[in-house]
Every structure is written in structure tokens, then in C-alpha cells.
Amino acid sequence: HPLSGADLPCPKDARFECKKLGEEKLHDRRCEKWSVVRKDDPRHITVTRWIDKRLNMVVREEDGEGGVFEVTQIKEGRQAESLFSIPSEYQPVINADEFKQDMNPVQKQQL
């Protein structure tokens, strides 16, 4: 899945080596282009990422093995408040107390 925010240009992990390749426009958006290599991966596969600086997220990624992830038709704008409303017909399947009772001890510790 695409990275965003603090994990850009790559995960904050010493196993990753990142190199800025420059800036490019992708779908009329200004992006930084990065190569990312996981140093402990014996395959030495280079992932290439295009990071939209305005959105602060990866908008294209080529995984080095032929796989491509790309976000297209980006439209910035205000979202309708209805997207964040709980539908009136929504009913929880179980209540929180029942949910906690069904959890094993390790899951409860992670709450």
C-alpha cells in the first residue's frame, strides 16, 4: 500500500536506502522521484516512488518486478460532510463489552 506522511520518502528503518532521483511532473502534479532499496534483501530489488509533494503521499510506485501502483485522476477539494456520517440504519453487531469478552488475553493487552 502507498506510504504517506512520516514514512516518506521511505520507512524510517535502517534497512532501507533511499536516493532522490530528481523532480518530475506526473499527471500535471509536481513529484519527487526516489529509488528505494532494502539493503538486507538478497534480490537487491529497487523500488521507484513518485511522491506528490502537495499531498505528501506516494502517487506511483514501481516495485522492480513489473508491478505498478498508481493514483490517477486526483481531484483536490472539500469532501461532503455526509461521507463522515454514520448511516441512520447502522447497528453494531456486538457491543464493546461483548467484543472484549471474546478476545484472548494477548488481544486484550494490545488495546
C-alpha positions in Angstrom: 0.0 0.0 0.0 1.2 3.5 -0.6 3.2 5.3 2.1 2.3 8.8 3.3 3.3 11.3 5.9 6.2 10.5 8.2 7.3 7.4 6.2 8.3 9.4 3.2 10.4 9.0 1.1 10.8 5.6 2.7 10.2 3.9 6.0 12.3 5.2 8.9 14.2 2.0 9.1 18.0 1.5 8.7 17.4 -1.5 6.4 16.2 0.9 3.7 18.4 3.0 1.5 16.8 5.9 -0.3 18.2 8.2 -3.1 16.4 11.2 -4.6 16.4 10.9 -8.4 15.0 14.4 -9.0 11.7 16.0 -9.6 9.1 15.2 -12.3 5.6 16.0 -13.3 3.2 13.1 -13.2 -0.4 13.8 -14.3 0.3 17.5 -14.1 1.4 17.2 -10.4 4.8 18.0 -9.1 6.5 14.9 -7.7 9.8 13.9 -6.3 11.2 10.7 -7.7 13.0 8.3 -5.3 14.7 4.9 -5.6 14.4 2.7 -2.5 16.4 -0.4 -1.8 16.0 -2.7 1.1 19.7 -3.5 2.0 19.0 -6.8 3.6 17.0 -8.2 0.6 19.3 -10.6 -1.3 17.4 -9.8 -4.5 18.5 -6.1 -4.4 15.3 -5.0 -6.0 14.9 -1.3 -6.5 11.5 0.3 -5.9 10.9 3.6 -7.6 8.5 6.0 -6.0 6.9 9.3 -7.1 5.9 11.4 -4.2 3.3 14.1 -4.7 4.7 16.9 -2.5 1.4 18.7 -2.1 -0.4 15.6 -1.0 2.6 14.2 0.8 2.0 10.7 -0.5 3.2 8.1 -3.0 1.2 8.5 -6.2 3.2 6.0 -8.3 5.3 3.1 -7.3 7.1 0.5 -9.5 8.2 -2.5 -7.5 11.2 -3.6 -9.6 9.5 -6.8 -10.6 7.0 -5.4 -13.0 4.3 -4.4 -10.5 3.0 -0.8 -10.6 0.7 1.1 -8.3 -0.5 4.4 -9.5 -3.1 7.0 -8.3 -4.6 8.9 -11.2 -7.4 11.5 -11.7 -6.5 13.2 -8.4 -9.0 16.0 -7.6 -8.5 18.0 -4.5 -11.4 19.6 -2.9 -13.7 19.7 0.1 -15.5 16.5 0.8 -19.2 16.3 1.6 -19.9 16.0 5.3 -22.2 13.1 4.5 -19.1 11.0 3.8 -18.3 11.1 7.5 -21.8 10.5 8.9 -22.8 7.2 10.3 -25.7 5.8 8.3 -29.0 6.0 10.3 -29.6 2.3 9.7 -26.2 1.3 11.2 -26.4 -1.1 14.1 -23.3 -2.6 15.8 -23.1 -6.3 15.6 -21.9 -6.6 19.2 -21.3 -4.1 21.9 -17.8 -3.2 23.1 -18.0 -5.2 26.3 -19.1 -8.4 24.4 -16.2 -7.8 22.0 -13.7 -7.6 24.8 -15.0 -10.8 26.4 -14.5 -12.7 23.1 -10.8 -11.6 22.9 -8.0 -13.7 24.1 -5.6 -12.3 26.8 -3.0 -11.1 24.3 -5.5 -9.2 22.2 -6.8 -7.5 25.4 -3.3 -6.3 26.3 -2.9 -4.7 22.9 -5.9 -2.4 23.5 
